[in-house]
Amino acid sequence: MNQAELITRVAKKSKVSNAHAKQAVQDVLSAVQDALVKGEGVRTTLGTFSISKRGARMGVNPKTGEKIQIKASRGVRFKASRTVKAKLNKR
């Protein structure tokens, strides 16, 4: 499902216009993004979004075989809640 499909489903489920649903989805995603940028985790009934730190390391350019230094970086991790995991495993 892409963001447009999510907006359509939210609009139908909430019985609001697509414009209102679009704004609501964008506001939620923006709030999650802002929290993650600040280094805060976000817990919902769906699961937990958290920041993952990756240390600097050596890598290899697959095209040339040359060793390269990969900088430290941060990424986002998502861990599904027990409820979601249970529903997924019932299939």
C-alpha positions in Angstrom: 0.0 0.0 0.0 1.4 3.4 -0.9 0.6 6.7 0.9 -2.3 7.6 -1.5 -3.9 4.2 -0.8 -3.5 4.7 2.9 -5.2 8.1 2.7 -8.1 6.6 0.8 -8.5 3.9 3.4 -8.4 6.4 6.2 -11.0 8.6 4.5 -13.3 5.7 4.0 -12.9 4.3 7.5 -13.2 7.8 9.2 -16.0 8.9 6.8 -14.2 12.1 6.0 -13.0 13.7 2.7 -9.8 12.6 1.1 -8.4 16.1 1.8 -9.0 15.8 5.5 -7.6 12.3 5.6 -4.6 13.4 3.6 -3.9 16.2 6.1 -4.3 13.8 9.1 -2.0 11.2 7.6 0.6 13.9 6.8 0.3 15.3 10.3 0.9 11.9 11.9 3.9 11.1 9.7 5.3 14.6 10.3 5.0 14.1 14.1 6.7 10.7 13.9 9.5 12.2 11.8 10.0 15.2 14.1 10.2 12.9 17.1 12.8 10.6 15.4 14.9 13.6 14.3 15.0 14.7 18.0 16.2 11.2 18.9 12.9 10.2 20.6 11.3 6.9 20.0 7.6 6.6 19.0 5.4 3.9 20.5 2.0 3.1 19.0 -0.4 0.2 19.0 1.2 -0.8 15.7 4.7 -1.0 17.1 7.7 1.1 18.1 9.9 3.3 15.9 13.3 4.0 17.2 16.7 5.3 16.1 19.4 2.9 15.2 23.1 3.9 15.3 25.5 2.3 12.9 29.2 2.6 13.5 31.8 3.5 11.0 33.2 0.5 9.2 35.2 -0.7 6.2 33.4 -1.8 3.1 34.2 -2.9 -0.4 33.1 -1.3 -3.6 31.5 -4.3 -5.4 32.4 -2.8 -8.8 36.1 -2.2 -8.3 36.9 -4.3 -5.2 38.4 -1.2 -3.6 38.2 -0.9 0.2 36.3 2.2 1.3 35.5 3.7 4.7 31.8 3.9 5.4 30.8 6.8 7.8 28.8 6.3 10.9 25.1 6.9 10.4 21.7 6.8 12.0 18.6 5.0 10.7 15.1 4.1 11.7 14.0 0.7 13.1 10.5 -0.5 13.5 9.5 -3.3 15.9 6.0 -4.6 15.5 3.8 -4.9 18.6 2.7 -8.2 20.1 -0.8 -7.7 18.8 0.4 -7.1 15.2 2.8 -10.1 15.4 -0.1 -12.3 16.7 -2.4 -11.2 13.9 0.3 -11.9 11.3 1.0 -15.3 12.6 -2.7 -16.4 12.5 -2.6 -16.5 8.7 
